[in-house]
Amino acid sequence: MCEGDPVTTPEKTDHRLLFGCMGLGGGWDDAPHTAADIDAAENAVEAALDSGITAFDHADIYRRGKSEAVFGEVLARSAGLRERITLQTKCGIRLAEEGRPGLYDLRGPSIVRRVEESLERLRTDVLDVLLLHRPDPLADPADIGDALTSLHRQGLVRRFGVSNMNSAQIARLQAHMDLPLVANQLEMSLHRRAWLEDGVLVNTPESAANGFPAGTVEHCLTHGIGLQAWGALAQGRYTGAQRTPEETATAALVTSLAEAKGTTPEAIVLWWLQRHPARVAPVIGTSNPERIRACRDAATGEPDLSHDEWYALWVSARGAALP
């Protein structure tokens, strides 16, 4: 596409599960990535593909750009792989540098520059999805809208979404764009349940302390904005890394359900998110091939949890009866 071409409406993203690439690329430092880092990334990508996962989630800041860079090396090693996958990245966070703190930057020219840098690292001509990583209080939504529209018209980005934004922020941005926002990525898991409890703590003393922006999930449902869950495996709290009595009890329930259904504890934890009417798409952050493959049933099948089983997991994880 060329500048000035008509803007077409992109299709909504539709993936049961995404592989989060934050763990690829080595350390969070300025040291260059190594051949071993590329091999580890390739092993993780192969495990994801073997498990039916074809959507890969990045951000320009992950491992200071090295996550995208090693993924680009993996794409260069495997002819035809780019055409088989959905490639998503995020921009808008700038890490601290000498003399400057970390900050958010969603100015139009900055967005365009970050996209160009991500494309170069990823060794691809186009991003399937670009998410705005965090809200920038100084950003002008009209400026953002112009930048995103230009990226789309140039054929550099197919679809757009946001991350860590509430319904009002999404609506304000959408008002300055003809292209529909297709995704909102939030921290959501059996451990981080504020997104869910917001809807049932209305008119209770706990409501004010919940902290999740009211109506965000409902806004996304109403407007066809897909919900993506980062931190979906809850850092292994229910699959081997319990830290509290509630987590130990919930892990036992997760294991029992997994054994009864012939699947893995990881699948049960992910099914709990996917069972919600919002059809939440979990983003798994592990780079361990064995643990990636343990998520296979969440990528390839419908969530096999009954109404009562879903609630049993929720009540167990919260450690108290529902209001």
KABELBEL-V688189 format. One record per pair of residues at least 24 apart in sequence whose C-alpha atoms are under 6 Angstrom apart, sorted by sequence separation. I is the first residue (numbers start at 1). J is the second residue. If there is no record, write none. Layout:
# KABELBEL-V688189
I,J
I,J
This chain:
# KABELBEL-V688189
239,265
267,295
275,303
128,157
131,160
134,163
266,295
55,85
58,88
59,89
106,136
126,156
127,157
128,158
129,159
130,160
131,161
132,162
133,163
134,164
267,297
54,85
55,86
56,87
57,88
58,89
59,90
60,91
105,136
126,157
129,160
131,162
132,163
145,176
267,298
38,70
42,74
57,89
104,136
107,139
141,173
145,177
271,303
106,139
142,176
28,63
108,143
21,57
108,144
18,55
19,56
20,57
21,58
18,56
19,57
108,147
22,62
87,127
88,128
90,130
92,132
25,66
87,128
88,129
89,130
90,131
91,132
92,133
188,229
25,67
86,128
88,130
90,132
91,133
183,225
185,227
187,229
24,67
90,133
182,225
183,226
184,227
185,228
186,229
187,230
189,232
191,234
182,226
183,227
185,229
186,230
187,231
188,232
25,70
72,121
167,216
72,122
166,216
232,282
72,123
69,121
167,219
228,280
68,121
69,122
227,280
228,281
229,282
230,283
68,122
228,282
229,283
250,316
250,317
246,317
246,319
3,153
2,153
3,154
1,153
2,154
1,154
1,155
12,182
47,289
51,293
44,287
44,289
51,296
52,299
20,283
17,281
19,283
20,284
23,287
16,281
17,282
18,283
19,284
20,285
17,299
16,299
